[in-house]
């Protein structure tokens, strides 16, 4: 039974070690969540009174409430881990108490036995009453071991008592932690309830002002449609001009290429004529060397055959030696002739290469002088998902596409971009290198369009601009200061266009 109980406690202790790690993770998460809540509170405190009926303000309240609920849920989990620790400590205390009871019982039996035999506790008498030296030594060893056994049992009792005290102290610590946690939970619940009431009041305020806000929202949508129409026209005109330029450049390029090819052919013909004599001489030299090599090779073969035939007959030694010398000389001439062929071929190849290189260089020079060459393409599309965000810090309150209004369900928004709520004074920045295509002003609000090859980025609802038309801009160039929307919130309208089609900016920027 004791073994089973010990095994059960070991499993709980093993789980408790992992539980402690999980508890630390939860505490870290809660610390991060509370930092985020603090940041949102600071942002809300800075918001003007008139912007409290804005979607940005409502989103911030919703976000704060969501974070509060996450903190509360994490605290609930942390409480369960602490309760597990308390339960584990109580099991350890019970186990230690049982072990201490057994130790004390055994120690009491030792003391009773020692008391009953106290007549022999006089060590000197006990040792001197031995029959011989061997028995005396054994009694000395016995007394020594008996004394060590008593000390060991006393130390075990002391250690076990200390373990119990330590576990009781830890249990009290966990109980105190739990009490503090419960107190914090009560505060968190009160805060969550207060923020839910705040959210409900805010929604009620929206409902009270529904007619006014709806009218303003529809007016804003009408302005957005007008702005969209102007943007479409501007982009269409940009594309038309770009295509016209491209077509004109294509025709000019084709004409330049035609003239360049004529000039290049004339220059290559001139170089070919200048080098024709060198090429012909090199070719003639190669052919002569090949003919000479063939004759030398045939002669060497003939002499070698004569030498072989003489070797098979009984001719005089002098004639054999003469044939050998003739054969060796013929072979040497053939080798020299072959070397000349190789040299002639190399010379001919070098002459031809020099001629070809001269013609290629002349062609490139002529083409360059006529301005014929490839143009560098735009790489906006290659950076999809890695393009910078248009503000340093902000919250997306309205996403791309057709979707219901977050408060007024009878209104459907059709967004061709995203809306980003920012702090007052925030400046929009260019997300990618390009050229400022156009700057529009509608009802005092400014819109900047930047061209990136066949792509465009649009920065709307600006109170002021920091760039001008046809200005070349880089990623991070400040475009202008973000202005207030009709509901008082400071919001940037940001769009990305692929040609004449708006696309979801969140699929392109790094957010």
N, C-alpha and C positions, 0 to 999 in steps of 0.2 A: 504493500500500500504506500509506504514511504517513498519507495523507488518511483512509483507511478506519479506521485504528487511532485517529486523533485523534477521528473521529466516534464511535467505540465508547466511548472514554474520556469524551467529552462526555456521552453518554447515561448512563454510570455516575455521573458527577458530579451530573447533574440528579437522578437517582434518590436519590443520597446526601443531597441537600439535604432531600428529603421524608423520607428515612429518619431524619435527625437530629431532625425534628419528631416523628416517631412514637416515637423513642427517648425524647424528653423527656416525651411523654404517658405512656409505660410507666413511666418513673421516678416521675412524679407519682402514677400509679395505685398503684404499689408503696408509696409513702410513705403514701397513704391507707389501703391495706390493712393495713400494719404498725401504723398507729394503731388500727384496729379490733381487730387481734389483741391489742395491748397492753391495750385496754379490756376485752376478754373475759378475758385473763389476770388482770387486776385483779379482775374480778368472780368468777372461779373461786377466786382466792386468799382472797376474803372469805367464800366459801361454807363453811358448817359441814361437818364431816366426815360427819355423818349424812345430809346431803343429796346425797352423791356417788352414791347409788343413786336419783337422780331423773331424770325425763325432761328436766327443764330443764338439769341438769348435762350429761347426754349430748348434748342439742342444742347446748349451748355448745361442747363438745369437737368435735362434728361441724362446727359452723360455723367454729371455729378451724382445723381441718384443711382445710376447703374454701378458706379464705382463704390458708393456707400454700401450697396447691397452685396457687392463682391467682398468688401472688407468684413461685413457681418457674417457672410457664409464661411469665409476663411477662419474667422474667430470661433464659429461653431465647431469647425473641424479641429482647431487648436484646443478647444475645451475638451473634446473627446479624447485627444491625445493626453491631455493632463489627467483626465479621469482614469485613463488606462495606466498612467504612471502611478497615480495614487493607489489603484487596485493592486498593481504589481508590488508596490512597496509594502502594502498591508499583507500580501501573501508572503513576502520575504520576512516580515516581522513575525508572523505566525510560525513560519518554518523555523526561524532562529529561536523563538521562545520554546518550541518543542525540543529542539536540540539542546538548549540551555537546561531545560528540565531534566533531560536524560543525563547530561554532564554533571549537574548538581547531585542527582541521585547517586551516580557512580562515585562521585567525590565524597559524599556522605558515608557511603559504605566503606570507602578506604579509611576515612577518619575513625569510624566505629571500630573497624578491625584494628587500627593502630592503637585505639584506646584500650581494647580488650587485651592486647598483647603488650601493654606498656611496661610489663615486667622485664621484657627483653629489649626495651627501647634504649636502655643504658648500653650504648654501643660498645663501650670498653668491656663491660661484664659479658655481653653477648659474644664478643670476639674471643675473650680470654677463656670462656667456657668450652672452647673448641677442643676436640680430642687430639687434633694434630695440626700441623702448619697448613696442610692443604685445605682442611675444613675451615681454618681461620681465614685464609685468603678468599675462599668461596663466600664466607659470611660478609667479609668486607665488600666484595663485588655486589652481593645481594642488597646490602644496605645502601650502597651507592645507587644502584638501579631503582630501588624502591623510592629513594628520595627524588630521583629524576622523574619518575612516573608521577609522583605527587605534584611536583613543580609543573609538569606538562599539563596535567589535568586542570590545575589552578589557572595556568596561562590560557588554556582553551576556554575556560569559563569567562575569564576576563575579556578575551578577544570577542567571544560571542556576544557578551553584554555590550561591548563597544559597537559591534555591528548593528545590534538592535537600536542603540542610541542614534547611530548615524542614519539608519533607515527611518526612524521616527522623525528625525530632524528634516530629512528630505521630504517625507510625507507631509510634514507641517508646511514646508516651503511650497510644495505643489498645491496644497489646500489653499494657502495664501494666494498663490498665482491664480487659482481657479476663482477665488472670491473677487480678486481684482478684475479678472476677465469678465465675470458676471456683471460687475459694476460697470465696466466699459461697454458691455453688451446693452445694458439698460440705457446708457447714454446714446449708443449708436442707434438703438431702436427709436429713441425719442427724436434724434436728429433726422433719421430716415422718415419718420412720420411727419415731422415739421416740413421736410423738403417735399414730401408727397402733397401736403396741404398747399405748399408754395406752388407746386406744379399745377395742382387743381385750380388754384386761384388765378394762375397765369392763363390757363385754358379758358376759365370763365371770363377773364378780361378780353381774351381773343373773341369769345362768343359775343360779348357785349359790344365790341367794336367791329363785329363781323361785316356789317354793311360798309363802314368806312374803309376797313382794311381790304375788303373784297373789291371795292371800287378802285382803290389805289393799286391793288394787285393787277386788276384788269388793265388799268391805264399803263402800268409798268409792262405788262405783256404786249400791249399795243405798241409801246415804244420799242420793246425788244424785237417785235416783228419788223418794225420799220428799220431798225438798226440791222437786223438780219438781211433785209432786202438790200440795204445799201452795201453791206459787206459782200453779199453775193455779186452785186453789180461791180464792185471794186475788184473783187477777185476774178470775175469773168473778164473784165477789161484788162487786168494784169496778165491773165492767161492769153487773151487775144493778142495783146502787144508782144508778149513773149513768143507766141507762135509765129507772129508776123516777122519778128526779129530773127527767129530761128529759121524761117523759110527764106528770108532775105540772105541770112548768113549762109544757109545751105547752098543757095544759088551762087552767091559770091565765092563760096568755097569751091564749088564745082568749076566755076570759070577760072579761078586762080589755079586750081589743079590742072585744068586743061592747058592753060598757058604754061604752067610749070613743066608739064609733061613734054610739051613741044620744045621748050628751052632745054630741058634736061636731055632729051633725045639728041638735040643738036650738039650739046656739050659732050655727050657720050660718044657720038659719031666722031667728033674732033679728036677726042682722046684715043678712040679706036684707030683712027687714021695715023695719029702720031706713033702709036705703038705697033702698027701693022708690020713695019720692017723688022722690029725687034722680035715680034712673035714669029714671023716667017724665018728669020735667021736662026732662032732657037729651034724651030721645028726642023729646018734643014740640017742643023748640027746634030740633032737627035737622030734623024734618019741616017746621016752619014755614019754616026757612031754605031747604030744598029747594024748597018751593012758591013762595016769593018768588023764588028763583033761576030757576025755570022760567018764571014770568011775565016777569021781567026779560029773560030770554033770548028769549022769544017776541016781546016788544015790540021788542027790539034787532033781531031778524030782520026784523020788519015795517017798522021805520023804515029799515033798510038797503035793503029792497026798494023802498020809496017813493023813496028817494034815487036808486036805480039807474034807476027809471022816469022821474023828472024829468030825470035827466041825458041820457036818450035823446030827450027832447022839446025844443022851443024855448021853454020857459017862461022867465020873467024870472030874472035873476041873484039877485034878492032871495029868490025862492021856493026856488031851488036851495040857497042858503046856509042858509036856514031848515031845509030838509030835512037838510042835512049836520049842522047843530048838533043837530037832534032825534035823528039816528042816533047821533052821538057820545055824547050824554047817555044814550041807551038802552044803548049798549055799556058805558059807565061803571057804570050801575046794575047791569047783568048781572055785571060783574066784581066789584063790591062784594058782590052777593048770593052769588056763588060763594065768595068769601072767607069770608062768614058761614057758608056750608054747611061749608066745611073746618074752621072753628073749632068749629062745633057738633058735627061728627063727632069731632074731637079731644077735645072736652069729654066727649062721651058715652063714648068709649073709656077716658078717664081715670077717669070715674066707675065704669065697669064693672070696670076693673083694680083700683081701690081696693077695690071690693066683694069681688072674687075674692081679692085679697091678704089682706084682713081675715079672710075665711072660712078660707083656708089656714093663716094664723097661728093662728087660733082652734082649728083642728083639731089642729095640731101641739102646741099648748099643752095641749089636753085629753088627747091621746095620751100626752104626756110625764107629765102629772099622774097618769095611770092606769098608768104604767110599761110602756107598750107600745113595743117596739123590738127590733132585731136583736142577736144575741149574737156575740161575737168568737170565731172558730174557732182551732184549734191549728195551728201551722205546722211540726211535727216532720217530717212527710212531705216538706215543701218543701225541707228541708235535707239530704236523703239524700246521703250521700257527703261531706258537709262538717261533720258533727257531730264534736265533739272526742273525743280518746282518753281512756279512763277513768283512765290513769296518765301521769305525766310521761315515764317511760322504762320500757320493758319489751319482752319478746320473746314472741310468740305461740307456745306450745308445742303446743296442741291446737286444731284448727280445728272449725268447725261441721259437724254431720252425722254420718253413719255411716261409720266408717273403722277399719282394723285398728290395733291397738296398735303403736307404733314398735319395740317389743322383743319382746313376747310375741304371736306371730302367731295363737295360738289364742284370743286375746281380741279381741272387736270392741267398739269404743267408739261410743256413740250420744250425741253431744254436742248439747245444745240451745243452746249458746253457745260461747264460746272461753275458753281458759285463757291467762293472761298471767303469765310468770315475771318477778318484780321483785326488787329488792334489799331486804334487811331494813329495816323502818322506813318503807317506801313507803306513802303514803296514796292511797286511791282517791278520785277526784273525779267530780262529776256532769257528764254530758256535754251536758246541755241543760236549760233552765229547766223546772221542774215542781213537783210537790208530793209529799213523802214519803208514800207510801200505807201502807206497813207495814214493820215490822222483826221478823224472825223469828230465833229462836235454836235451833239443833239441835246437840246434843253440844258445846256451847261455841262453835261457829262461828256468826257472825252474818250475816244476809242483809238487805239494804235494797232495797226496791222503790220506785221513783219513777215517778209517773204524769205523762205528757205528753199530755193529751187522751186520744185512743184508743190511744196507744202507752205502753209501759212499758219501763223499763230496770232490770236486776237486778244487784246487786253482792254476790257471795257470797264465802265463806271470809274474812270479816273478823274480826280479833282483837278489835277494838273499834269503836264507832260514834261519830260526831261530830254526828249529826243526830237528830231525834225525829219521831215520827209527826205528820202534818198540817203539817209545816214546809214553807214555800215555799222552794225552792232555785233557785239560778241555775247557769248553766254555769260549772264550775270550783269550785263549793262542795265542800269536803272532806267525803266521806261517812264514812270510817273508815280505820283502819290495816289493811293486808293481813296476813293470818295465814299460818302455815305449813300445808302440806298434809301428808298422812299420810307422804310420803316425805321430809319435811324441807325441801322447796323452798317458797319464799315465792311463792304463786300466787293471782292474782285470777281468780275465775270471773265472767265478764261476759256478760249476755244482753240481747237486745232482743226485745220482744214486740209484734206488731201485733195488737191485740185479744187473742184467746186462742191465737194462733199464734206460736211462736218463729220468728225469722228470723235469717239470718246477720249477725252484728254487723259483720263486715268489709265488708259491702255498704253500711253506714250511716255508720260512723265514718271519719275521715280518719287512715289508718295509714301 
